[in-house]
Structures are given as structure tokens and as C-alpha cells.
Amino acid sequence: MDRVVAGTAHVTASAQTDLSGKVVLVTGSSSGIGEATARRFDAAGASVVVNSCSNPRRASASRASSRARSTWQGNVADDDDVARLVAATLEAFGRLDVLVNNAGTTEVIAHHDLGRADLSVWRRIFDVNVFGTWAMSVAAMDALRASRGSIVNVSSIAGLRPTGSSIPYAASKAALNHMTLLLAKVVGPRSA
């Protein structure tokens, strides 16, 4: 991995940024932050793989309005979908340079409503926000090492402060932040 930035960051695109020949896979990229991220990479010249778990029409619309050449429906919380998403990216483009783990889920539950935040809610949120990010990172690791690529994990201020749409969501983002630091430690440029 060429460069690891762990912690909070504000990233701006430069007019000189040229990512021609680079391949970027953005999970959860059919709307919101993921769609905007995919569009920014596309504008910089990268080939972008757009992914959606539940909204393939929206993902296709996002793809149609950009240079992105692939749209893949898949759930990052499903091991088979994760393997297929990475394999399909490599088959279509022969490489992977950047993995943006943006897919996420939540449920709005007032923090004081402990009963509504039952274990099924915790499991569903952690399955996507933490375990899905882990699975995507591990599945893509060989390709990213080969290209000296990068992983970008999209988190939330809720992972740093006692805020957010629910306690399970905030806890998942705190876990994601720590996992990001640990991954940086073991696969980052200074780990070799």
C-alpha cells in the first residue's frame, strides 16, 4: 500500500489530479457520499466501479451519467457478494487501485431508547458498517498490494463523539475507526 492516512481528513480535488488508468471501486455508491465520491474519481479520469446493495437502477443512472464502466449490485455483508464484486472488478479492468468502503447502514433510534436497540439492530448495522468493510478490505488486499493501492474507509463524527442516529451506529463507526488504524499499522507503507 503506497500511502495510509488514518484519522480525520478533508480531501480536496486538484485541477491537476489525473487518475487515468486507475481503477476505483466505491461501495454504496448509488447515492449520497458514495455517489459524489464516485463522480469525483470519474472526473479525475479513473475507471469507477459503482456498487449498490439495494438500488441497482439508481446505480445504473449514476453510471450512465459518468465514464464509470461497471455497475455491480452486491451486499458487502454477504461474503459471496464481496468475492464476486472484487473478482468482477479485476475481470473487467485487470487491476484495482483504490477501494472506497462507503457502504453503510443505520437505524434512527433515540439514544435513551435502549430497548429498541436490540441485538438484531446491532448485528444488522455491524454486518455492513464493520464486517462488510473488513470483508471488502481483505478480499481486495492482494490486488491493492499489487497496484500499491489505497483503502479509504468512510466513517462519521458519530465514531468520535457521543452522537449519531443510534448507539449501535455510533459504536459501529468507532469500531470502523479503530479497525482503520489497525489496518494502517499492518498493511501501510511503514509496516514492511
Order of alpha helices (4+ residues) and beta strands (2+ residues): beta-alpha-beta-alpha-beta-alpha-beta-alpha-alpha-beta-alpha
